[in-house]
Amino acid sequence: MSRQFFFLYFRVLIKYKLKYFYILFFILFTFSCSKEKEKISVTKENTAKTFFDFYKSDQNLKKPDNDKMLIKSFDLIRHQKNDSNNRGLLSLVIIEFYKNNNIVKLDESSKLLLKLSFESHDTLNLGMAFRSRGNFYYKTHKLDSSYFYYSKAEKIYFKLKDNDNYANILMNKGIIEYSIGDYLGSELSLNKAQIIFRKTNNFNKIYGSFDQLGLVATELKEYERGFYYFNKALESLKNLPSKEDRIYYNTVCKNNIGYLYLKSKDYKNAIFYFEKALKNKLIIKDDPLLYSNLVDNLAYCRLKSNGFNNLPSLFFEALNIREKLNDNTDVVVSNIHLSEYYFSRKNIEKSIIYSKKAVDIAKKANIPLIIVSALKQASFVDKKNSSKYSEEYIRISDSLQIAERNSKDRFDRIKLDTEEIIKEKNSIEESSRDILNYFVGTLAVIGFLFFMRTQRARRREAVLKLAQQQANEDIYKLIISQQGKLNEGKIMEKNRIAKELHDGVLGRLFGLRLNLDGLNLRTDEDAIKERIRCLEELKTIEQDLREISHELSREKIVLINNFVAIVNGLLEEQTKVNKAILKTSIGDDIDWDLLSNTTKINLYRILQECLQNINKYAEAKTIKVDFKKDKNGNLFLNIVDDGIGFEVDKKSGGIGMKNIVARAHESDGTIEIKSEKNKGTRIKITVPLDHKSIKI
């Protein structure tokens, strides 16, 4: 298995560990809302409060009936006045919806609290509303939105000096940053949270922060530091009051330590910790997902260390549990591991079967990351279809990288906004302190300080503008210098050609003219032979002129653009693999510099795909490829063959034609496909040359 596949696989495994932190996430969310609960006054008129109290007091009621009490309380809150009692009660209802995993009601109730808090300028419940929206998006796996609302809640709790809620939000942000691969940002957030947790001796949260820091260090490949954090997490468990919690979190931490050793390829120690964690027999019932992960991790380490004890039965045990839990990500990973196992045992047929199952399930789940993992394994074991899997793998991987960059850009923008607002708030606080400290002074001193501050800002702005102007001047000079070098090169080339013509061709022509002038007066046999020699010399000069002309033509082609050279290379390759006559035409009036790089890539890929289709299916005798420019400034690519044709309206099982159409549209162009049975095919793509829309 390649390093890249390991990376993708462990990114998938992050999902497993985050599931273990849902319990921690719930604890952080619930415990920090105790202050709001104390503020609600009980009144007989508050019917929504009555239903909520009934819901809390009768937890033995069947769950659907009990949930109806909670939903009834929420429905009544909607129609009651917007006061602090109802907003506080709504906060408690939101917590219960979160605990019950009622996503729809969590969405509705958090939106309502946000609206009511804004209307009443209720800062405390506004922080709760932002946090609840963050929880909703976290549960629905929209991490950028979740991070956005957590950041808003973070500012409010920091301003209120509510350290408990502030630390909880930092913890949640750290988990999200870990999920998207921002490990340094996650480490910073978690360390801030941990400092606050240690001050309050909240060992449950101390455990969570240390365990998560261990995972972060693992992904950063700082394994010694990761082992240190995991040991600190295990130490904090000793102070937890609940024995069940101590046992469960101990098992989770052992699994994470095993993961650390697995990541560092120390399979012997990884097996030790996975087996140690599996001694907790309660997890089979309490957390079957954790149990399946431990079993699968143990089996995978044995496979990688060439110890096949209880294999493949352990893989199948994990797979059966995951199928019952209906978690497609876990099921895909199990099938990939089974494919690896059978490949290592030289059973290629079964290895291919499980790799195909992994691909099919991954595509049904429609999660790009696991699709990439499945395709990678399938391309490795299924040599017959390797190129097909590899092509799809590369396409999805490229899309994933773009999406990941965009996602990180969004997170960076949110971080930047947060940091700027915090800096602005700190600056305002400093100003307030200055005003308080110097209030006894004169208004003149205060005015002077304000004036100095304004002047400093103006000076900084002036310095920045000057620096920007200087940078623009430097860039302009570089452009002028580059243009000068280009012109100098052209002049040198012209001089070289002039010398070549003057010293070589013209001198020889002058000599021939003098010879012919002298021979005009003679008619003897020697004169005839000399005339023949002069004619041969003229032919030689003609050939020299032709070579100079060809050399100029080649230089012009190179100067036009490398894109034309790449296309010509593709067309030359086509003549080698297909006996059909290939006719090509590339317009000399096309300014290739106007064409965007994206459009060049798309046109090249379209031409490549069309030629491949012709080679595979068309049975053509003649192929014609034309690049032309029309009077409106559009670029035409015409690809014509006289093959057997196909039915344009009939849906195809492949994705080649879909990709051709998609690439044409991506280039802001149009595509026209005409084909008839036994009459060939014509594909015409029209794209704008000037990066804008097609001109009519």
Phi and psi in degrees as a GROMACS rama.xvg file:
@    title "Ramachandran Plot"
@    xaxis  label "Phi"
@    yaxis  label "Psi"
@TYPE xy
-74.2081  164.649  SER-2
-64.6274  -35.6927  ARG-3
-65.3822  -40.2448  GLN-4
-67.3522  -37.0032  PHE-5
-56.8858  -44.1838  PHE-6
-59.5976  -49.8086  PHE-7
-62.3682  -40.3345  LEU-8
-64.1273  -43.8388  TYR-9
-69.7366  -29.8845  PHE-10
-63.0524  -35.7953  ARG-11
-66.4727  -39.1719  VAL-12
-64.9539  -22.7005  LEU-13
-54.5822  -36.1098  ILE-14
-58.8965  -38.3158  LYS-15
-63.1383  -48.4469  TYR-16
-66.2139  -33.2661  LYS-17
-62.85  -33.0457  LEU-18
-62.9391  -34.138  LYS-19
-66.3874  -27.9763  TYR-20
-85.8927  -1.59274  PHE-21
-60.5302  -37.0994  TYR-22
-65.6658  -46.772  ILE-23
-60.4447  -43.391  LEU-24
-58.1382  -42.0425  PHE-25
-65.6545  -40.3117  PHE-26
-63.7321  -45.6255  ILE-27
-59.4961  -40.7131  LEU-28
-68.9534  -43.1971  PHE-29
-75.1188  -47.1761  THR-30
-65.9797  -29.2075  PHE-31
-80.6941  -3.88011  SER-32
-100.977  9.4476  CYS-33
-64.4328  -33.234  SER-34
-63.0708  -39.1638  LYS-35
-68.1847  -33.7305  GLU-36
-63.9004  -36.2008  LYS-37
-69.1492  -19.605  GLU-38
-84.6185  -9.31163  LYS-39
-84.6066  124.504  ILE-40
-92.6806  137.344  SER-41
-88.692  125.474  VAL-42
-130.513  148.215  THR-43
-67.6803  -27.8652  LYS-44
-74.0214  -19.2049  GLU-45
-80.0185  87.5963  ASN-46
-66.6969  -33.1191  THR-47
-61.8737  -38.9075  ALA-48
-65.3995  -36.6683  LYS-49
-62.2597  -47.2131  THR-50
-63.2825  -37.7939  PHE-51
-66.7122  -42.8008  PHE-52
-62.1885  -38.4197  ASP-53
-64.271  -41.1964  PHE-54
-60.7008  -43.5722  TYR-55
-73.0694  -33.5645  LYS-56
-80.3783  -25.3282  SER-57
-115.997  66.2764  ASP-58
-73.2442  -12.0652  GLN-59
-80.9986  -9.24404  ASN-60
-63.7982  150.087  LEU-61
-56.4523  140.088  LYS-62
-55.3962  -47.6591  LYS-63
-58.6636  -39.8439  PRO-64
-68.4432  -39.9937  ASP-65
-66.2281  -39.9  ASN-66
-62.2341  -32.8125  ASP-67
-61.7291  -36.0074  LYS-68
-63.5887  -41.8556  MET-69
-67.0886  -43.7741  LEU-70
-64.9119  -37.287  ILE-71
-63.3646  -41.1763  LYS-72
-60.0933  -43.3048  SER-73
-64.7005  -42.993  PHE-74
-61.8375  -36.2876  ASP-75
-71.463  -35.2797  LEU-76
-60.5026  -35.9476  ILE-77
-54.4935  -35.5819  ARG-78
-101.515  5.51906  HIS-79
-97.8615  165.803  GLN-80
-68.9433  156.967  LYS-81
-86.8133  85.4642  ASN-82
-124.408  174.076  ASP-83
-63.4618  -35.2021  SER-84
-60.9136  -48.5608  ASN-85
-69.2584  -36.0482  ASN-86
-66.9333  -39.4525  ARG-87
-64.6035  -42.1883  GLY-88
-64.1445  -40.381  LEU-89
-60.7541  -36.3598  LEU-90
-60.728  -41.4155  SER-91
-67.9039  -37.8241  LEU-92
-63.0606  -40.7009  VAL-93
-60.0025  -41.6427  ILE-94
-58.7893  -42.0103  ILE-95
-68.5149  -39.5833  GLU-96
-61.2222  -38.5582  PHE-97
-64.3948  -45.4673  TYR-98
-64.7659  -35.8617  LYS-99
-82.4701  -1.90246  ASN-100
61.0645  33.3533  ASN-101
-87.8125  88.1719  ASN-102
-63.7159  -41.7838  ILE-103
-62.2814  -48.5778  VAL-104
-71.2214  -31.497  LYS-105
-61.6192  -41.6283  LEU-106
-62.2307  -50.29  ASP-107
-63.9726  -46.5442  GLU-108
-68.6627  -38.4505  SER-109
-69.2285  -35.3954  SER-110
-63.257  -41.6716  LYS-111
-64.9514  -44.1734  LEU-112
-62.8244  -38.2735  LEU-113
-62.0324  -44.6226  LEU-114
-64.5257  -47.7543  LYS-115
-65.3957  -38.0237  LEU-116
-67.951  -39.4101  SER-117
-63.2071  -43.9653  PHE-118
-63.2828  -36.0437  GLU-119
-98.9361  2.63227  SER-120
54.2926  41.4963  HIS-121
-91.1927  95.7419  ASP-122
-64.3341  -41.2524  THR-123
-61.8125  -50.2117  LEU-124
-74.3583  -21.6955  ASN-125
-65.6996  -40.2494  LEU-126
-60.8215  -41.4815  GLY-127
-63.9601  -39.0386  MET-128
-65.2915  -46.181  ALA-129
-59.6808  -41.7924  PHE-130
-65.0461  -40.4149  ARG-131
-66.0143  -38.4728  SER-132
-64.3392  -38.987  ARG-133
-61.7723  -40.0433  GLY-134
-64.7759  -40.5804  ASN-135
-60.6539  -48.6083  PHE-136
-69.2083  -29.2236  TYR-137
-64.8785  -43.5946  TYR-138
-68.3339  -28.934  LYS-139
-94.3971  11.9094  THR-140
63.6524  27.2216  HIS-141
-102.343  81.7004  LYS-142
-69.6057  -32.3684  LEU-143
-67.2752  -39.9338  ASP-144
-67.7649  -39.9076  SER-145
-60.8169  -44.4859  SER-146
-62.8882  -38.2872  TYR-147
-60.2874  -47.6759  PHE-148
-74.1286  -33.7708  TYR-149
-62.1111  -38.207  TYR-150
-63.7619  -38.6939  SER-151
-65.6508  -42.7769  LYS-152
-64.447  -37.6365  ALA-153
-58.3792  -43.2398  GLU-154
-62.8263  -41.6389  LYS-155
-66.5345  -47.3171  ILE-156
-66.7145  -32.8852  TYR-157
-66.6098  -41.0967  PHE-158
-66.2643  -37.3914  LYS-159
-79.2601  -5.56059  LEU-160
58.7248  33.5464  LYS-161
-88.6852  85.8877  ASP-162
-63.5191  -36.6053  ASN-163
-61.1257  -54.5393  ASP-164
-66.4499  -35.3897  ASN-165
-62.1208  -44.1985  TYR-166
-66.5369  -38.0002  ALA-167
-63.3035  -41.0649  ASN-168
-65.0795  -41.4994  ILE-169
-59.6006  -39.123  LEU-170
-62.3925  -46.2215  MET-171
-63.0209  -41.3949  ASN-172
-62.8527  -39.6472  LYS-173
-61.3362  -38.8526  GLY-174
-65.7843  -41.6741  ILE-175
-65.9329  -43.883  ILE-176
-61.659  -36.3138  GLU-177
-63.7718  -39.4815  TYR-178
-63.5331  -35.9258  SER-179
-92.482  1.07251  ILE-180
91.201  8.90008  GLY-181
-88.1628  75.2826  ASP-182
-70.4148  -35.5256  TYR-183
-68.2877  -41.7324  LEU-184
-63.1521  -39.7174  GLY-185
-63.0277  -43.2992  SER-186
-61.1555  -40.9136  GLU-187
-63.6447  -47.5507  LEU-188
-63.2186  -43.5176  SER-189
-67.369  -38.2336  LEU-190
-65.4714  -39.417  ASN-191
-60.9387  -44.9825  LYS-192
-64.9585  -42.033  ALA-193
-62.8602  -37.6567  GLN-194
-59.3277  -43.2493  ILE-195
-68.6025  -42.5854  ILE-196
-60.1892  -39.8778  PHE-197
-69.1538  -30.5836  ARG-198
-66.407  -32.6786  LYS-199
-94.4847  -0.0168791  THR-200
54.7157  36.9008  ASN-201
-88.2664  91.111  ASN-202
-70.128  -28.5781  PHE-203
-60.3218  -45.2613  ASN-204
-76.9403  -31.185  LYS-205
-60.9545  -43.2145  ILE-206
-57.4677  -49.4695  TYR-207
-59.6314  -42.3998  GLY-208
-68.3275  -41.1447  SER-209
-65.3359  -42.8365  PHE-210
-63.2656  -43.0328  ASP-211
-67.1408  -37.9837  GLN-212
-62.2767  -34.3859  LEU-213
-63.2652  -40.3281  GLY-214
-65.9524  -39.5074  LEU-215
-62.6225  -47.1321  VAL-216
-61.4884  -35.1836  ALA-217
-61.7146  -46.7944  THR-218
-67.2115  -27.7353  GLU-219
-81.9418  0.906766  LEU-220
63.5637  25.4873  LYS-221
-98.9842  74.5886  GLU-222
-67.6783  -36.8835  TYR-223
-64.236  -41.6868  GLU-224
-68.0145  -36.4312  ARG-225
-62.352  -42.9453  GLY-226
-63.8977  -35.9649  PHE-227
-61.6989  -46.3748  TYR-228
-64.1541  -41.6809  TYR-229
-63.5712  -39.0708  PHE-230
-65.4961  -38.0037  ASN-231
-64.0358  -36.5764  LYS-232
-64.331  -43.0316  ALA-233
-64.3808  -36.9761  LEU-234
-63.2231  -40.3251  GLU-235
-67.6204  -22.6575  SER-236
-65.6535  -25.3184  LEU-237
-61.949  -23.5526  LYS-238
-94.5363  -0.502361  ASN-239
-73.4568  136.017  LEU-240
-70.8419  -30.6375  PRO-241
-89.8582  124.504  SER-242
-66.0104  -39.4087  LYS-243
-61.0802  -41.2392  GLU-244
-64.4061  -41.6437  ASP-245
-59.9838  -44.175  ARG-246
-66.5303  -44.9788  ILE-247
-65.6726  -49.9019  TYR-248
-66.9307  -29.611  TYR-249
-61.4615  -41.5946  ASN-250
-64.4675  -44.1961  THR-251
-60.4318  -44.7475  VAL-252
-65.5538  -39.1857  CYS-253
-61.8057  -40.4902  LYS-254
-61.0617  -41.9302  ASN-255
-67.757  -35.4552  ASN-256
-65.9396  -41.1314  ILE-257
-59.9204  -39.4304  GLY-258
-62.3868  -39.1287  TYR-259
-58.7798  -47.2368  LEU-260
-68.3783  -34.5038  TYR-261
-62.553  -42.9209  LEU-262
-63.7544  -35.6525  LYS-263
-87.4638  5.31786  SER-264
64.7023  23.2322  LYS-265
-93.387  78.5028  ASP-266
-69.0985  -27.7484  TYR-267
-63.6229  -49.9784  LYS-268
-68.9245  -33.3971  ASN-269
-61.144  -45.6569  ALA-270
-60.6765  -40.1149  ILE-271
-58.1502  -46.9375  PHE-272
-74.0647  -35.2248  TYR-273
-65.3096  -41.9442  PHE-274
-65.9927  -36.7032  GLU-275
-63.6876  -42.1367  LYS-276
-66.5653  -34.2772  ALA-277
-72.3132  -8.63554  LEU-278
-68.2717  -18.9887  LYS-279
-78.8755  96.7926  ASN-280
-73.3036  -14.1279  LYS-281
-70.8039  -24.4818  LEU-282
-68.8452  -20.7644  ILE-283
-58.0369  -37.7635  ILE-284
-93.394  -43.244  LYS-285
-70.1321  -39.5431  ASP-286
-146.851  80.9527  ASP-287
-61.5122  -28.5076  PRO-288
-65.228  -45.6539  LEU-289
-60.7896  -41.6025  LEU-290
-61.91  -45.4729  TYR-291
-62.9175  -36.7076  SER-292
-66.0953  -41.811  ASN-293
-62.8788  -44.6311  LEU-294
-63.4066  -45.5953  VAL-295
-65.6414  -41.7325  ASP-296
-62.7938  -42.6619  ASN-297
-60.7338  -46.8799  LEU-298
-62.4412  -40.6949  ALA-299
-66.0761  -39.3119  TYR-300
-65.3849  -39.5148  CYS-301
-63.2381  -39.8832  ARG-302
-61.5454  -47.4481  LEU-303
-68.659  -23.9365  LYS-304
-98.7173  12.7847  SER-305
60.2759  31.3323  ASN-306
-112.526  106.71  GLY-307
-97.7542  24.2116  PHE-308
-62.3801  126.285  ASN-309
62.4024  22.505  ASN-310
-105.482  140.33  LEU-311
-94.0339  14.8395  PRO-312
-59.1354  -36.1076  SER-313
-64.9562  -40.4931  LEU-314
-60.9502  -43.1267  PHE-315
-68.3185  -34.4115  PHE-316
-62.3389  -45.779  GLU-317
-63.9504  -40.4829  ALA-318
-63.1049  -42.4835  LEU-319
-61.8098  -42.8703  ASN-320
-63.9733  -44.1479  ILE-321
-66.2357  -35.8208  ARG-322
-66.0294  -37.3127  GLU-323
-66.5528  -35.6508  LYS-324
-77.2916  -10.0567  LEU-325
59.138  38.6093  ASN-326
-104.25  102.912  ASP-327
-63.1185  -33.7469  ASN-328
-60.8949  -47.6754  THR-329
-64.4976  -39.5771  ASP-330
-63.3729  -41.6237  VAL-331
-61.5339  -44.7379  VAL-332
-59.9677  -42.2317  VAL-333
-60.878  -44.0747  SER-334
-65.9297  -35.9563  ASN-335
-63.7803  -43.3875  ILE-336
-64.1361  -39.577  HIS-337
-64.7304  -38.1886  LEU-338
-62.5744  -42.229  SER-339
-62.7792  -41.5941  GLU-340
-61.2913  -51.3442  TYR-341
-67.0884  -30.4398  TYR-342
-65.6494  -40.8101  PHE-343
-66.7479  -25.9172  SER-344
-92.4949  11.6965  ARG-345
67.1026  15.5546  LYS-346
-95.1744  78.6227  ASN-347
-65.0267  -35.6147  ILE-348
-60.7331  -49.3426  GLU-349
-67.7837  -35.3201  LYS-350
-60.3111  -41.967  SER-351
-66.6552  -39.5489  ILE-352
-58.6313  -48.447  ILE-353
-72.5681  -30.3501  TYR-354
-67.5023  -38.3935  SER-355
-66.9591  -39.6217  LYS-356
-59.8631  -41.8926  LYS-357
-61.1211  -43.4746  ALA-358
-63.8741  -45.2347  VAL-359
-62.6205  -45.678  ASP-360
-67.5574  -39.6328  ILE-361
-62.3648  -41.0846  ALA-362
-67.7954  -36.509  LYS-363
-65.0541  -38.3156  LYS-364
-70.8319  -25.2051  ALA-365
59.0607  42.0608  ASN-366
-110.843  107.923  ILE-367
-53.2136  -37.9405  PRO-368
-62.7173  -43.6875  LEU-369
-77.4247  -25.6387  ILE-370
-62.8143  -43.4663  ILE-371
-61.5142  -43.4365  VAL-372
-61.9365  -44.0726  SER-373
-66.3624  -42.89  ALA-374
-63.911  -37.0773  LEU-375
-60.7728  -46.5332  LYS-376
-65.775  -42.7135  GLN-377
-62.4547  -41.7863  ALA-378
-66.4284  -26.2538  SER-379
-76.9552  -39.7209  PHE-380
-96.7079  -29.6107  VAL-381
-97.3212  86.0627  ASP-382
-64.6657  -29.9763  LYS-383
-64.2347  -43.0896  LYS-384
-105.879  20.2413  ASN-385
-60.3052  -42.4536  SER-386
-64.7296  -37.8543  SER-387
-64.4912  -47.6506  LYS-388
-64.186  -41.3639  TYR-389
-64.2031  -41.294  SER-390
-62.1555  -43.9826  GLU-391
-67.8364  -37.958  GLU-392
-60.93  -45.4341  TYR-393
-64.7352  -41.3429  ILE-394
-62.3488  -47.5239  ARG-395
-70.0869  -36.8532  ILE-396
-61.2292  -42.8425  SER-397
-61.0686  -42.909  ASP-398
-63.0872  -39.6998  SER-399
-64.0277  -42.0543  LEU-400
-63.9182  -40.0187  GLN-401
-64.0175  -45.6543  ILE-402
-62.8902  -39.2614  ALA-403
-66.0046  -40.5546  GLU-404
-63.0629  -42.3214  ARG-405
-63.5957  -40.8801  ASN-406
-63.9833  -43.3308  SER-407
-66.3314  -34.7452  LYS-408
-61.9973  -41.5933  ASP-409
-63.5205  -43.6863  ARG-410
-63.316  -39.4095  PHE-411
-64.1875  -38.5145  ASP-412
-64.8238  -41.1629  ARG-413
-63.211  -42.4061  ILE-414
-61.689  -43.8409  LYS-415
-61.6359  -44.3027  LEU-416
-60.6602  -41.8983  ASP-417
-63.3207  -46.5695  THR-418
-63.8019  -39.2056  GLU-419
-66.3369  -39.4057  GLU-420
-67.974  -39.72  ILE-421
-63.7729  -42.7067  ILE-422
-62.5213  -41.1786  LYS-423
-62.996  -41.4242  GLU-424
-65.3919  -42.7624  LYS-425
-62.3627  -38.4993  ASN-426
-64.1675  -41.0453  SER-427
-64.3071  -40.855  ILE-428
-62.6841  -41.2556  GLU-429
-62.1247  -42.1484  GLU-430
-62.1438  -40.2407  SER-431
-63.9651  -41.871  SER-432
-64.1654  -40.185  ARG-433
-60.8766  -41.6992  ASP-434
-63.8502  -40.7708  ILE-435
-67.1466  -42.385  LEU-436
-67.3808  -34.8596  ASN-437
-109.486  17.9798  TYR-438
-62.7431  -32.9566  PHE-439
-71.0659  -14.4704  VAL-440
-75.952  -173.943  GLY-441
-85.2302  155.422  THR-442
-64.7907  -24.0923  LEU-443
-65.4997  -39.7034  ALA-444
-65.5716  -43.189  VAL-445
-63.0255  -44.1362  ILE-446
-62.4656  -37.3616  GLY-447
-64.4385  -44.2174  PHE-448
-61.9697  -42.0992  LEU-449
-63.5834  -41.521  PHE-450
-62.3541  -43.6784  PHE-451
-62.3751  -40.7815  MET-452
-64.0669  -41.5035  ARG-453
-64.6723  -41.2175  THR-454
-63.9042  -40.651  GLN-455
-60.2134  -41.8762  ARG-456
-63.0175  -41.3875  ALA-457
-66.1481  -39.6607  ARG-458
-63.916  -42.0921  ARG-459
-61.6441  -41.3529  ARG-460
-63.4949  -41.6246  GLU-461
-64.2526  -41.3537  ALA-462
-62.3785  -43.0982  VAL-463
-64.0388  -41.3196  LEU-464
-63.952  -40.1357  LYS-465
-63.7832  -42.5748  LEU-466
-63.5778  -40.036  ALA-467
-64.8161  -41.7838  GLN-468
-62.7053  -41.89  GLN-469
-63.3672  -40.4166  GLN-470
-63.8667  -41.0513  ALA-471
-63.2419  -39.6465  ASN-472
-64.1022  -40.9135  GLU-473
-62.623  -42.3989  ASP-474
-63.7416  -41.7691  ILE-475
-62.7657  -41.4045  TYR-476
-62.4628  -40.219  LYS-477
-62.6932  -40.4528  LEU-478
-64.5574  -45.2298  ILE-479
-61.4588  -41.6981  ILE-480
-63.5001  -42.3816  SER-481
-64.2109  -41.3594  GLN-482
-64.0964  -38.8542  GLN-483
-62.8614  -42.1518  GLY-484
-63.7738  -38.4083  LYS-485
-64.0664  -45.0629  LEU-486
-64.357  -38.1935  ASN-487
-61.4743  -41.2867  GLU-488
-63.6878  -40.1673  GLY-489
-64.004  -42.3322  LYS-490
-63.5806  -42.6094  ILE-491
-60.8631  -40.321  MET-492
-67.6933  -39.0355  GLU-493
-63.3999  -43.3171  LYS-494
-61.9193  -40.3443  ASN-495
-61.8893  -44.2173  ARG-496
-66.4264  -39.9329  ILE-497
-61.4617  -43.3759  ALA-498
-63.5099  -40.1514  LYS-499
-61.2574  -43.2887  GLU-500
-70.8744  -43.2499  LEU-501
-71.2  -51.5536  HIS-502
-75.8745  -30.1342  ASP-503
-97.0513  -70.1782  GLY-504
-69.5426  -50.8441  VAL-505
-63.2638  -39.4982  LEU-506
-61.4624  -41.4818  GLY-507
-69.3949  -38.8279  ARG-508
-63.8767  -39.5756  LEU-509
-62.1728  -42.7935  PHE-510
-63.3952  -41.0731  GLY-511
-64.7636  -39.7906  LEU-512
-61.7654  -42.6762  ARG-513
-63.2598  -41.9824  LEU-514
-60.1136  -46.2971  ASN-515
-66.5097  -36.2339  LEU-516
-59.9842  -42.889  ASP-517
-69.3407  -32.9792  GLY-518
-75.9027  -18.3627  LEU-519
-61.9296  -25.4405  ASN-520
-89.2264  -1.8706  LEU-521
-120.098  147.516  ARG-522
-132.004  9.8961  THR-523
-75.0038  174.625  ASP-524
-64.8798  -36.5421  GLU-525
-64.7278  -36.2783  ASP-526
-65.5131  -38.3281  ALA-527
-63.1019  -44.0483  ILE-528
-63.0346  -38.6545  LYS-529
-66.421  -37.7027  GLU-530
-62.8817  -40.9393  ARG-531
-61.3313  -42.1804  ILE-532
-62.226  -39.141  ARG-533
-64.0385  -38.6776  CYS-534
-62.3331  -41.1251  LEU-535
-63.7372  -38.7292  GLU-536
-65.0399  -37.4171  GLU-537
-62.0541  -39.3717  LEU-538
-62.3386  -40.2596  LYS-539
-62.799  -43.9696  THR-540
-63.1031  -39.6584  ILE-541
-59.8451  -42.0058  GLU-542
-65.3806  -39.3975  GLN-543
-62.1999  -41.7571  ASP-544
-63.3223  -38.5817  LEU-545
-64.1039  -40.4912  ARG-546
-65.9249  -40.1179  GLU-547
-62.6621  -40.5761  ILE-548
-62.9103  -45.0063  SER-549
-62.9041  -39.208  HIS-550
-61.2814  -43.8442  GLU-551
-61.6584  -39.2953  LEU-552
-65.1621  -41.6709  SER-553
-65.0862  -41.1394  ARG-554
-62.2397  -38.2032  GLU-555
-63.9196  -41.6444  LYS-556
-63.0798  -43.6175  ILE-557
-63.0241  -38.9047  VAL-558
-68.6569  -28.6878  LEU-559
-58.2069  -58.8155  ILE-560
177.465  145.964  ASN-561
-64.7465  -20.1551  ASN-562
-58.5771  -41.9048  PHE-563
-64.2894  -39.3876  VAL-564
-63.2515  -40.0667  ALA-565
-65.3511  -42.7428  ILE-566
-63.1333  -42.8167  VAL-567
-61.8472  -37.6361  ASN-568
-61.4185  -41.8595  GLY-569
-63.4258  -41.9712  LEU-570
-67.8661  -36.9733  LEU-571
-64.2778  -40.1406  GLU-572
-62.5366  -36.1472  GLU-573
-61.694  -40.7607  GLN-574
-65.864  -22.9012  THR-575
-80.6602  -31.4483  LYS-576
-97.9705  -11.0858  VAL-577
-137.162  133.388  ASN-578
-78.7591  -8.26306  LYS-579
-61.6763  147.704  ALA-580
-71.7906  125.043  ILE-581
-107.605  120.843  LEU-582
-112.059  126.109  LYS-583
-126.216  150.687  THR-584
-149.262  122.752  SER-585
-122.666  116.554  ILE-586
-60.6818  135.395  GLY-587
-75.5813  -16.3081  ASP-588
-91.9355  11.0804  ASP-589
-88.0605  122.897  ILE-590
-89.887  96.3227  ASP-591
-67.8698  -20.4011  TRP-592
-65.6597  -23.7838  ASP-593
-72.8528  -20.9954  LEU-594
-82.4539  131.374  LEU-595
-68.8427  154.896  SER-596
-60.7234  -38.1239  ASN-597
-61.2318  -44.2495  THR-598
-66.2434  -38.3982  THR-599
-60.4785  -45.2618  LYS-600
-61.776  -44.1056  ILE-601
-64.978  -42.6326  ASN-602
-63.223  -40.7984  LEU-603
-62.4543  -44.2804  TYR-604
-66.893  -37.3392  ARG-605
-63.1893  -46.8941  ILE-606
-61.1804  -42.7161  LEU-607
-61.2227  -45.2614  GLN-608
-65.5651  -41.8296  GLU-609
-63.1694  -43.8098  CYS-610
-64.3163  -38.0615  LEU-611
-63.401  -42.6195  GLN-612
-63.4599  -40.5139  ASN-613
-62.4233  -43.6368  ILE-614
-63.7068  -37.5824  ASN-615
-78.8018  -41.8072  LYS-616
-122.412  -26.7468  TYR-617
-76.1282  -31.967  ALA-618
56.4634  40.172  GLU-619
-81.9045  151.052  ALA-620
-100.138  -25.8887  LYS-621
-135.28  136.795  THR-622
-127.494  136.736  ILE-623
-126.439  128.8  LYS-624
-126.607  122.161  VAL-625
-127.79  133.256  ASP-626
-110.409  118.595  PHE-627
-135.056  158.889  LYS-628
-118.334  132.934  LYS-629
-93.0867  176.678  ASP-630
-68.8721  -18.3238  LYS-631
-89.4209  -0.366649  ASN-632
89.6718  16.873  GLY-633
-94.9382  154.887  ASN-634
-106.375  127.477  LEU-635
-104.056  136.915  PHE-636
-119.37  112.812  LEU-637
-109.387  128.068  ASN-638
-125.129  114.509  ILE-639
-126.813  138.386  VAL-640
-137.865  158.394  ASP-641
-105.031  34.8148  ASP-642
-80.3879  -159.696  GLY-643
-79.1519  -12.2145  ILE-644
72.4468  -178.408  GLY-645
-158.871  168.356  PHE-646
-84.8143  113.531  GLU-647
-65.3774  -39.5573  VAL-648
-77.7689  -13.4156  ASP-649
-78.8767  131.222  LYS-650
-70.8148  139.422  LYS-651
-108.839  150.004  SER-652
-75.175  -17.3656  GLY-653
-85.8171  178.359  GLY-654
-117.639  5.15304  ILE-655
-60.8549  -52.8153  GLY-656
-65.0168  -36.9868  MET-657
-60.6767  -41.7551  LYS-658
-65.9909  -37.5619  ASN-659
-61.5505  -47.6513  ILE-660
-63.4514  -43.5438  VAL-661
-63.4417  -40.0137  ALA-662
-68.2448  -36.9641  ARG-663
-62.7609  -44.2928  ALA-664
-67.9325  -36.4157  HIS-665
-62.4207  -28.1998  GLU-666
-89.8561  15.4353  SER-667
59.8032  31.5918  ASP-668
-113.027  -174.993  GLY-669
-123.643  158.115  THR-670
-136.203  137.917  ILE-671
-128.339  122.996  GLU-672
-119.594  121.129  ILE-673
-126.459  131.982  LYS-674
-157.224  142.602  SER-675
-135.698  154.266  GLU-676
-60.5868  126.487  LYS-677
63.5963  14.9971  ASN-678
-123.494  9.59416  LYS-679
85.6689  -176.494  GLY-680
-135.673  143.761  THR-681
-132.706  123.273  ARG-682
-119.612  124.546  ILE-683
-122.609  120.174  LYS-684
-112.714  131.271  ILE-685
-119.962  123.472  THR-686
-131.236  152.829  VAL-687
-76.9968  143.616  PRO-688
-83.1187  -21.8206  LEU-689
-104.457  27.3188  ASP-690
69.4403  3.1709  HIS-691
-110.438  -144.206  LYS-692
-94.4332  164.417  SER-693
-65.9995  135.608  ILE-694
-94.802  139.544  LYS-695
